[in-house]
Amino acid sequence: MGSQLAGADLHQEMLRVSQVMQLAERVAVCVGRGEQVLDSFRDIQLLQWESPAGRAYRDAVLLQSAALRRALEALIEAKAAVERHSQETFTAGCTNPGMR
């Protein structure tokens, strides 16, 4: 019975590790998508706008770009934290699977 319980605990721990790793991958995908949007904003800002409406649009994109850049910085920090947690979860699961 003890080995069955340890096996079940190990299975649960590995499932948890897998879920945390999947979360880290999803956050990384979000970072990548955010960087693509930021690149698109940069492209828009480089266009030559001759009309007042075009310049106003470019200025609005500049403001959105700055906000997205700040959000991306926070998301990159979150990604690092999730990856760190994933490693810690994996290490803890491997070293003491029956202790949890």
C-alpha positions in Angstrom: 0.0 0.0 0.0 2.9 2.4 0.8 4.4 2.0 -2.6 1.0 2.5 -4.2 0.6 5.8 -2.3 4.1 6.9 -3.2 3.4 6.0 -6.8 0.2 8.1 -6.7 2.0 11.0 -5.1 4.7 10.8 -7.8 2.1 10.8 -10.5 0.4 13.8 -9.0 3.7 15.6 -8.6 4.6 14.9 -12.2 1.2 16.1 -13.4 1.7 19.3 -11.4 5.2 19.8 -13.0 3.7 19.2 -16.4 1.0 21.8 -15.8 3.5 24.4 -14.6 5.7 23.8 -17.6 2.8 24.2 -19.9 2.0 27.5 -18.2 5.6 28.6 -18.8 5.3 27.7 -22.5 2.0 29.7 -22.8 3.5 32.7 -21.2 6.5 32.5 -23.6 4.1 32.4 -26.5 2.3 35.5 -25.2 5.7 37.3 -24.9 6.5 36.3 -28.5 3.1 37.6 -29.8 3.5 40.8 -27.8 6.9 41.4 -29.4 5.4 40.8 -32.8 2.8 43.5 -32.1 5.5 45.8 -30.8 7.4 45.3 -34.0 4.3 46.2 -36.0 3.9 49.4 -34.0 7.5 50.3 -34.8 6.8 49.8 -38.5 3.7 52.1 -38.3 5.8 54.7 -36.5 8.4 54.7 -39.3 5.8 55.5 -42.0 5.7 59.1 -43.3 2.3 60.5 -42.3 1.5 63.7 -44.2 -2.0 64.4 -43.1 -2.9 65.7 -39.6 -5.0 62.6 -39.1 -2.1 60.4 -40.1 0.2 62.1 -37.6 -2.4 61.8 -34.9 -2.8 58.1 -35.6 1.0 57.7 -35.4 1.1 59.5 -32.1 -1.7 57.3 -30.7 0.3 54.2 -31.8 3.3 55.6 -30.0 1.3 55.8 -26.8 0.0 52.3 -27.2 3.5 51.1 -28.0 4.8 52.5 -24.8 2.0 50.9 -22.8 2.6 47.5 -24.5 6.3 47.8 -23.9 5.7 48.2 -20.1 3.2 45.3 -20.2 5.8 43.1 -22.0 8.4 43.9 -19.4 6.0 42.7 -16.7 5.2 39.6 -18.8 8.8 38.8 -19.3 9.3 39.0 -15.5 6.3 36.7 -15.1 7.7 34.3 -17.6 11.0 34.1 -15.7 9.1 33.5 -12.4 7.0 30.7 -13.9 10.0 29.1 -15.4 11.8 29.3 -12.1 8.8 27.8 -10.3 8.7 25.1 -12.9 12.3 24.1 -12.1 11.7 24.3 -8.4 8.6 22.1 -8.7 10.4 19.6 -10.8 13.4 19.5 -8.4 11.1 19.2 -5.4 9.1 16.4 -7.1 12.3 14.5 -7.9 14.0 14.8 -4.6 11.1 14.1 -2.2 8.2 12.6 -4.1 6.8 10.8 -1.0 7.2 13.7 1.4 4.3 15.9 -0.1 
